[in-house]
Amino acid sequence: MKTRITELFNIQHPIIQGGMHYVAFAELASAVSNAGGLGIITGLTQKTPEDLSQEIARCREMTDKPFGVNLTFLPTVTSPDYPGYIKAIIKGNVKIVETAGRNPQAYLPVMKDAGIKVIHKCTSVRHAQKAESIGCDAVSVDGFECGGHPGEDDIPNMILLPRAAEELKIPFVASGGMADARSLVASLALGAEGINMGTRFIATKEAPVHENVKQAIVSATELDTRLIMRPLQNTERVLRNIAVDRLLEKESSLGKDLKFEDIIEEVAGVYPKIMMEGAMDAGAWSCGMVAGLIHDIPTCETLINRIMSEAEMLIRNRLAGMINLN
Ligand SMILES: Cc1cc2nc3c(=O)[nH]c(=O)nc-3n(C[C@H](O)[C@H](O)[C@H](O)COP(=O)(O)O)c2cc1C
């Protein structure tokens, strides 16, 4: 399939694997890229720019296809060494960066000078327009369904994607709630040029996370996610567990007085315990409603090939058949 996204990133299929903390290591990114999609390493999971350099080198050993690095601009007190991470990306000759969180404007000139294509992930039309106006090459439009941070507007993709199509000139991919060929074909119909998937790619053979995480996703339904940290204006969609229930009780009892320190036990530093050790109640971890559509743990190649072949059948048979009036 050829779209403006496959052309922009020089990839075979319009399928991107979004950056994911403690999930998107070289193993997953290279597997997605080898399958013809775009794999992305999560920059900040690497503790230092030197660690990121090594992770990029590991990924290069596993694939000769294009892959990217995610840079998440966090609302943290002590800012990570973003210039250092960008130097590691440039030194590693990575030509695609997925930015997320805050406005990446301050770092765009240095990335553009290095010939890097930037896809900014955002959750509203106004932020997507801003990304376009500051020179991003593409955007990932992340709907309310998404795992991770859906923002505070709560607009689902059925509205958000066509609204983005009305306003944007640069290409965009649909993110949040994407799992299969139906997601891809629907997204293309709504104006997107491809899809970005997070949760779906965790439940794959190559995702280097504990088996418990993959099983939790397969077992979950679309009813099993919760929104946390809304009172802190840092809303995150996570899979419900004991820690999440405890956190939500604190949110409702403390109300407006809630501070980050009150929920630190449930959210700070929990990812290694969950993703590496499989301690599923150790804290809150991002997961999309799309878990309800995930029923197996295929390889990335099987998953991507299945999406592409079923998408072709959907378009050629189901959709074309509906307008064939003879
Ligand atoms: C476990 C997990 C960790 C994530 N970590 C990050 C991250 O560090 N940076 C980021 O930009 N997005 C992160 N995301 C969001 C994904 O890149 C992607 O935008 C999102 O998962 C799309 O929604 P979906 O899960 O419905 O596919 C994370 C998502 C999950 C599920």
Ligand as a Chemical Component Dictionary entry (heavy atoms), coordinates in Angstrom:
data_LIG
# 
_chem_comp.id                   LIG 
_chem_comp.type                 NON-POLYMER 
_chem_comp.pdbx_formal_charge   0 
_chem_comp.three_letter_code    LIG 
# 
loop_
_chem_comp_atom.comp_id 
_chem_comp_atom.atom_id 
_chem_comp_atom.alt_atom_id 
_chem_comp_atom.type_symbol 
_chem_comp_atom.charge 
_chem_comp_atom.model_Cartn_x 
_chem_comp_atom.model_Cartn_y 
_chem_comp_atom.model_Cartn_z 
_chem_comp_atom.pdbx_ordinal 
LIG C1  C1  C 0 2.662  0.731 27.981 1  
LIG C2  C2  C 0 2.640  1.974 27.149 2  
LIG C3  C3  C 0 3.650  2.917 27.297 3  
LIG C4  C4  C 0 3.656  4.085 26.534 4  
LIG N1  N1  N 0 4.702  4.964 26.652 5  
LIG C5  C5  C 0 4.757  6.062 25.860 6  
LIG C6  C6  C 0 5.869  6.945 25.907 7  
LIG O1  O1  O 0 6.810  6.762 26.701 8  
LIG N2  N2  N 0 5.869  8.005 25.063 9  
LIG C7  C7  C 0 4.852  8.236 24.178 10 
LIG O2  O2  O 0 4.920  9.196 23.420 11 
LIG N3  N3  N 0 3.776  7.413 24.105 12 
LIG C8  C8  C 0 3.723  6.337 24.913 13 
LIG N4  N4  N 0 2.642  5.476 24.811 14 
LIG C9  C9  C 0 1.573  5.748 23.816 15 
LIG C10 C10 C 0 1.789  4.934 22.512 16 
LIG O3  O3  O 0 2.945  5.329 21.831 17 
LIG C11 C11 C 0 0.600  5.128 21.554 18 
LIG O4  O4  O 0 0.450  6.481 21.208 19 
LIG C12 C12 C 0 -0.700 4.620 22.154 20 
LIG O5  O5  O 0 -0.483 3.411 22.813 21 
LIG C13 C13 C 0 -1.757 4.459 21.077 22 
LIG O6  O6  O 0 -2.932 3.934 21.608 23 
LIG P1  P1  P 0 -3.287 2.339 21.602 24 
LIG O7  O7  O 0 -2.609 1.797 22.806 25 
LIG O8  O8  O 0 -4.753 2.328 21.669 26 
LIG O9  O9  O 0 -2.714 1.763 20.345 27 
LIG C14 C14 C 0 2.609  4.329 25.606 28 
LIG C15 C15 C 0 1.571  3.383 25.482 29 
LIG C16 C16 C 0 1.570  2.221 26.223 30 
LIG C17 C17 C 0 0.452  1.239 26.041 31 
# 
loop_
_chem_comp_bond.comp_id 
_chem_comp_bond.atom_id_1 
_chem_comp_bond.atom_id_2 
_chem_comp_bond.value_order 
_chem_comp_bond.pdbx_ordinal 
LIG C1  C2  SING 1  
LIG C2  C3  SING 2  
LIG C2  C16 DOUB 3  
LIG C3  C4  DOUB 4  
LIG C4  N1  SING 5  
LIG C4  C14 SING 6  
LIG N1  C5  DOUB 7  
LIG C5  C6  SING 8  
LIG C5  C8  SING 9  
LIG C6  O1  DOUB 10 
LIG C6  N2  SING 11 
LIG N2  C7  SING 12 
LIG C7  O2  DOUB 13 
LIG C7  N3  SING 14 
LIG N3  C8  DOUB 15 
LIG C8  N4  SING 16 
LIG N4  C9  SING 17 
LIG N4  C14 SING 18 
LIG C9  C10 SING 19 
LIG C10 O3  SING 20 
LIG C10 C11 SING 21 
LIG C11 O4  SING 22 
LIG C11 C12 SING 23 
LIG C12 O5  SING 24 
LIG C12 C13 SING 25 
LIG C13 O6  SING 26 
LIG O6  P1  SING 27 
LIG P1  O7  DOUB 28 
LIG P1  O8  SING 29 
LIG P1  O9  SING 30 
LIG C14 C15 DOUB 31 
LIG C15 C16 SING 32 
LIG C16 C17 SING 33 
# 
